[in-house]
Amino acid sequence: MKSIILGITGASGSIYAQRLLAHLNASPDVGRIELIISQAGVRVVGEELGINVAGSDARVVEGLIGFPSDKTILHPISDIGASISSGSHPVDAMVVIPCSMSTLAAIASGFTRDLVHRAADVTLKEGRPLLLVPRETPLSAIHLENMLKLARLGVKILPAMPGFYFQPHTINDLVDHFTHRVLDHLGVLHNQETRWEGTKKRV
Ligand SMILES: Cc1cc2nc3c(=O)[nH]c(=O)nc-3n(C[C@H](O)[C@H](O)[C@H](O)COP(=O)(O)O)c2cc1C
């Protein structure tokens, strides 16, 4: 069973994190989710989803996904001595979703100021899969250079760019389609309903 670190930072798109956390909880493939929410992440989740995720007790996770989760461990963002701040703690992969340009820059520079940065730094140094879901527009040369630097180090950059080729009807369709792609890259099983099977031939 997989152990995944999920970081939520203060970029727009907290609905992606909400849905990914729910999918990870539902997957029989995942045994443990180590959740970290940055201070700005708490603010953006509040503004976008109307959910208060301040604090670190189990009710935060239940409030975010709508059901209790015995798989999820919520780490305080300032706890740079948490288990996941050490490479000796077994973890299969880490995803930061959504990933702010600030956290992207911190990871690219190795200048770690909170537990999201530190856990990503450890994931990189241990050679484990690291996925970032950046969101900003337009992108400056600094943002692009940071993404290129990380991509060259093997970090998977999955910009929060929803596709429209599968004819989505709702925002939920768009969010599910994108989070399924993230699950694919994490190597986590899901119901695969949104995989592209090629253009349907008209008869
Ligand atoms: C409502 C709101 C939306 C934001 N959207 C973005 C965004 O899409 N991308 C981004 O890089 N920063 C965005 N920010 C700014 C970040 O939250 C800010 O740079 C913060 O310092 C990031 O800190 P963190 O990386 O520790 O979460 C947003 C801030 C707010 C309040």
The ligand as an SDF file (V2000), in Angstrom:
LIG
                    3D

 31 33  0  0  0  0  0  0  0  0999 V2000
   -7.1410   34.0810   -3.1740 C   0  0  0  0  0  0  0  0  0  0  0  0
   -5.6820   33.9460   -3.5160 C   0  0  0  0  0  0  0  0  0  0  0  0
   -5.3250   33.3350   -4.7040 C   0  0  0  0  0  0  0  0  0  0  0  0
   -3.9820   33.1850   -5.0410 C   0  0  0  0  0  0  0  0  0  0  0  0
   -3.6640   32.5590   -6.2140 N   0  0  0  0  0  0  0  0  0  0  0  0
   -2.3780   32.3170   -6.5130 C   0  0  0  0  0  0  0  0  0  0  0  0
   -2.0490   31.5660   -7.6680 C   0  0  0  0  0  0  0  0  0  0  0  0
   -2.8990   31.1300   -8.4470 O   0  0  0  0  0  0  0  0  0  0  0  0
   -0.7410   31.2980   -7.8900 N   0  0  0  0  0  0  0  0  0  0  0  0
    0.2550   31.7270   -7.0370 C   0  0  0  0  0  0  0  0  0  0  0  0
    1.4200   31.4210   -7.2900 O   0  0  0  0  0  0  0  0  0  0  0  0
   -0.0400   32.4670   -5.9490 N   0  0  0  0  0  0  0  0  0  0  0  0
   -1.3160   32.7650   -5.6480 C   0  0  0  0  0  0  0  0  0  0  0  0
   -1.6300   33.4750   -4.5140 N   0  0  0  0  0  0  0  0  0  0  0  0
   -0.5340   34.0650   -3.7210 C   0  0  0  0  0  0  0  0  0  0  0  0
    0.0890   33.0500   -2.7610 C   0  0  0  0  0  0  0  0  0  0  0  0
   -0.8730   32.5980   -1.8520 O   0  0  0  0  0  0  0  0  0  0  0  0
    1.2700   33.7220   -2.0180 C   0  0  0  0  0  0  0  0  0  0  0  0
    2.3450   33.9200   -2.9120 O   0  0  0  0  0  0  0  0  0  0  0  0
    1.7330   32.9310   -0.8290 C   0  0  0  0  0  0  0  0  0  0  0  0
    2.8390   33.5980   -0.2400 O   0  0  0  0  0  0  0  0  0  0  0  0
    2.1390   31.5200   -1.1800 C   0  0  0  0  0  0  0  0  0  0  0  0
    2.6130   30.8830   -0.0280 O   0  0  0  0  0  0  0  0  0  0  0  0
    2.7910   29.3080    0.0510 P   0  0  0  0  0  0  0  0  0  0  0  0
    3.6120   28.9030   -1.1250 O   0  0  0  0  0  0  0  0  0  0  0  0
    3.5230   29.0810    1.3410 O   0  0  0  0  0  0  0  0  0  0  0  0
    1.4580   28.6890    0.0860 O   0  0  0  0  0  0  0  0  0  0  0  0
   -2.9720   33.6630   -4.1660 C   0  0  0  0  0  0  0  0  0  0  0  0
   -3.3380   34.2670   -2.9580 C   0  0  0  0  0  0  0  0  0  0  0  0
   -4.6830   34.4020   -2.6370 C   0  0  0  0  0  0  0  0  0  0  0  0
   -5.0580   35.0330   -1.3260 C   0  0  0  0  0  0  0  0  0  0  0  0
  1  2  1  0
  2  3  1  0
  2 30  2  0
  3  4  2  0
  4  5  1  0
  4 28  1  0
  5  6  2  0
  6  7  1  0
  6 13  1  0
  7  8  2  0
  7  9  1  0
  9 10  1  0
 10 11  2  0
 10 12  1  0
 12 13  2  0
 13 14  1  0
 14 15  1  0
 14 28  1  0
 15 16  1  0
 16 17  1  0
 16 18  1  0
 18 19  1  0
 18 20  1  0
 20 21  1  0
 20 22  1  0
 22 23  1  0
 23 24  1  0
 24 25  2  0
 24 26  1  0
 24 27  1  0
 28 29  2  0
 29 30  1  0
 30 31  1  0
M  END
$$$$
